[in-house]
């Protein structure tokens, strides 16, 4: 009795095949969306914090001295672009 190896392999590959390409695309898209949202939230929070720092209405040098920061460090932090840590 002769068996067809090709048909046996195709039956085997159906059983062990992983997710389809469309399923991988959905997973990849969700991962990219999650990553982009994480960055967007992080950048928005930095923008808010730096905007608040730039609007301080008290003596900045006194505040820096009081909390132990180098002179001008609050100014540097306030005017950094939002994408920089």
ABEGO torsion letter per residue (X at the ends): XBBBAAAAAAAAAAAABBBBAAAAAAAAAAAAAAAAAAAAAAAAAAAAAAAAAAABABBAAAAAAAAGBBBGAAAAAAABBAABX
